[in-house]
Amino acid sequence: MHGTAAYEELVELLDERGIGYWTNEDQAVRLDLRGEVAVYRITAGVEPETDQFQVVGRLPVPVPEGCRTAAAETIARANYGLRLGKFELHLDDGEVRFQVSQFLVDDAIGQAVIDRMIGITVNMLDTYLPALLSVVYANESPKEAVGRVEAGC
């Protein structure tokens, strides 16, 4: 099975740092990481079919149904110009997540890449969650909300 070495690198890194996680047979781990704004559910693992290492971070709350159009615009504005990763909004259940992936080289990934990908994921969620919350709960326009958080970066 492809990706075994990369998955073992991930598990060893988490074990070395004493970070708790859940795992199953799909070569992925799930963990909760505290950012500066919230606690995020992170899934990191290997997709053997595509030889990719992927990290997905989910926001802690779904977007209410009546706000999903504005949230979709917010996410489109946040995604524009991103060089690494992307935000996604599930229009049926309101889940928002950030996803980044990289192809494996010789079934390995390296601890520095794992750190960078998880760090990017948490950082992007921390950066854009305030914009999304202000659109959903304070009726700020998506353009203004994203512009405000990007100006602070």
N, C-alpha and C positions, 0 to 999 in steps of 0.2 A: 504494500500500500504506500503510495506517495505521501510525502509530508510528515512521516513519522519523526524524523530528526527535528524538524521545525517545531512540531508539537512538544517533543521532549524538551527542547530548549525553553519553550514558553513555561512549561510546568516547573522545570528546574529553577528558572528565574523567580517565579512566584514563590516557590518553596524556600529559596535562599533568602528572600526578603520577608518571609513570614506573612505573606498576603493570602488570606483565605479565599477559596474559590470552590465552585461546584463543577463537576465534569461528568461526561457521559461517553458513549461510544462514538460520537461523531467528531472526535479530535478537536473539540472546542471546550473552553472554560468560560464560566460565567462568574463575574465578581462585581461587587459594588465598590465604587471608588468615589471618594468625596473630593469634589472640586471646590472652587472658591464660592460658587453660587448654589450648588445642590449636590446631592448624591446621585450618581448615574449607574445604571446597570450596564456593564460592559460585557460583551461576548467577544472572545478572541480565539481564533483557531485556524485550522488548515482545511481548505477545500480540496480534497484529493483529485476530484474530477478536473479541476482547472489549475492545479498546482499553484494556488494562491494562499497567502496568509492574509486574513481579513480581521479587522477590528470594527465592531459596531457598538456605538454608545446610544442608549435610549434616554430620552428625557423622562423625568419621574412622573409626569402627569400627561394624560392625553389632551388634545385640543378639543374643546366642546364643539359639537356638531355645527352650531350656528356661526362659529368663528373660523371654520376651516378654509373658506375662500380667502379671507384676509391672511390667515396663517400660510396658505399656499403662496400668496404673493410675497410674504415676508421671506419664506424659504427660497423662492426664486431669486429674490434680491440678494440674499445671503450667499447663494451658490454662485452667482455671477462673479467671475474672476478668481474663484478659489483654484488654487494650483494643486492642492492635495485634498482628496475626499469630496464628499457631497452630503448634503442634507436630503432627507426623504420624509414625506408626509403621507401616511396611509389615509386616504380620504374616507374609508369606511369606518375605521375605529379611532382615528385621530392620533395614532402613534407617530411621534417624531423621533427620528434617529439620524446619527451621523455615521458615515461608513467610509473607511479607507482600506485599501488593499494593496498588496505587492506580490508580484510573481516570485516564487521560490527559485533559488539557484542551488542546484544539487541537493534538493530536499531540505535546505537549511535556510535560516533567516538571520540569526545573530542577535545577541542581546541588545545591542545598540539600536537596531531596527525595531525590535519589539518595544523598547522604551519609547522611541520616537513616535511610533504609531499609536500607542496607548496615550502618550502625552498629547499628541495632536488632537486626538479624539476628545479628551477631557477639556482641553483648552478651547476647542471650537464650540463645544456645548456650553461652557462657561461664558464664552464671548457672546453667543447669539441667543441664549435663553432669556436674558433680560429684554431683548428686543421683542421676542415672541410673546413674553408675558405682558409687555406694555401694549402690544397690539390686541391681545385677547382680553385683558382685564382692565385696561385704561383707555381703550379706544384710540390709541395713537396710530397714525397712518403707518403702513409698512415701510414706506420710503423714509419717513422721518426716524422711525425706530432703528432701522438698519443703518442709516446714515449716522445716527448718534453713537451706536456702539462701534462702528468702524472708525469714527473720528477719534474715539478713545483708545484705539489700538496703537 
